[in-house]
Amino acid sequence: MGSMGIRELVIILVVVLLIFGTKKMANIGSDLGRAVKGFKQAMSEGEQEDNTPPKQLGTKDAEFPEVKKTEAAAKTAETETKA
């Protein structure tokens, strides 16, 4: 159960060629090449995004009325339990 050698890889390649044919293999090769190119491009775009500083939207914090309501209700409940 060692690693695969060149002989095994050639046998696998021949079997794949017999199953799919040369035209289909050419299509698969070009599709695979485009996929690798797209992956590399996406990785380089991701690195560029990591290097840019984050954008500041504004100095004012966002307000959430639902949170204020629940905080007010919690304070009311807390004062009622103390009394």
C-alpha positions as CSV (number, residue, x, y, z in Angstrom):
1,M,0.0,0.0,0.0
2,G,2.7,2.5,-1.0
3,S,2.3,5.7,-2.9
4,M,1.3,5.7,-6.6
5,G,4.1,5.5,-9.1
6,I,4.3,6.7,-12.7
7,R,3.1,3.3,-14.0
8,E,-0.1,3.5,-12.0
9,L,-0.8,7.1,-13.2
10,V,-0.3,6.1,-16.8
11,I,-2.7,3.2,-16.5
12,I,-5.3,5.5,-14.9
13,L,-4.8,8.1,-17.7
14,V,-5.3,5.4,-20.4
15,V,-8.5,4.1,-18.7
16,V,-9.8,7.7,-18.4
17,L,-9.0,8.3,-22.1
18,L,-10.8,5.1,-23.1
19,I,-13.9,6.0,-21.0
20,F,-14.3,9.7,-21.9
21,G,-12.5,10.0,-25.3
22,T,-10.0,12.7,-26.4
23,K,-12.6,15.4,-27.2
24,K,-14.2,15.2,-23.8
25,M,-10.8,15.2,-22.2
26,A,-9.9,18.4,-24.0
27,N,-13.1,20.0,-22.7
28,I,-12.4,18.8,-19.2
29,G,-8.9,20.1,-19.4
30,S,-9.9,23.6,-20.6
31,D,-12.7,23.8,-18.0
32,L,-10.2,22.8,-15.3
33,G,-7.8,25.4,-16.5
34,R,-10.5,28.1,-16.4
35,A,-11.5,27.0,-12.9
36,V,-7.9,27.2,-11.6
37,K,-7.4,30.7,-13.3
38,G,-10.7,31.9,-11.7
39,F,-9.6,30.5,-8.3
40,K,-6.2,32.3,-8.5
41,Q,-7.9,35.5,-9.5
42,A,-10.3,35.3,-6.6
43,M,-7.5,34.7,-4.2
44,S,-5.5,37.7,-5.4
45,E,-8.7,39.9,-5.2
46,G,-9.1,38.6,-1.6
47,E,-5.6,39.6,-0.7
48,Q,-6.1,43.1,-2.2
49,E,-9.2,43.5,0.0
50,D,-7.3,42.4,3.1
51,N,-4.7,45.1,2.4
52,T,-7.2,48.0,2.1
53,P,-8.4,49.6,5.4
54,P,-12.0,49.2,6.3
55,K,-14.4,52.1,5.2
56,Q,-15.9,54.3,7.9
57,L,-19.6,54.6,7.3
58,G,-20.1,57.5,9.8
59,T,-19.5,58.6,13.3
60,K,-23.1,58.1,14.5
61,D,-23.9,54.7,16.0
62,A,-26.9,52.8,14.6
63,E,-30.1,52.9,16.7
64,F,-32.2,49.9,17.2
65,P,-35.7,50.8,18.6
66,E,-36.4,47.1,19.4
67,V,-33.4,47.0,21.7
68,K,-34.4,50.1,23.5
69,K,-37.9,48.7,24.1
70,T,-36.5,45.5,25.6
71,E,-34.0,47.3,27.7
72,A,-36.7,49.6,29.0
73,A,-38.9,46.6,29.8
74,A,-36.0,44.9,31.6
75,K,-35.4,47.9,33.7
76,T,-39.1,48.2,34.5
77,A,-39.2,44.5,35.5
78,E,-36.1,44.9,37.6
79,T,-37.6,47.9,39.5
80,E,-40.8,45.9,40.1
81,T,-39.0,43.0,41.6
82,K,-37.0,45.2,44.0
83,A,-40.2,46.9,45.3
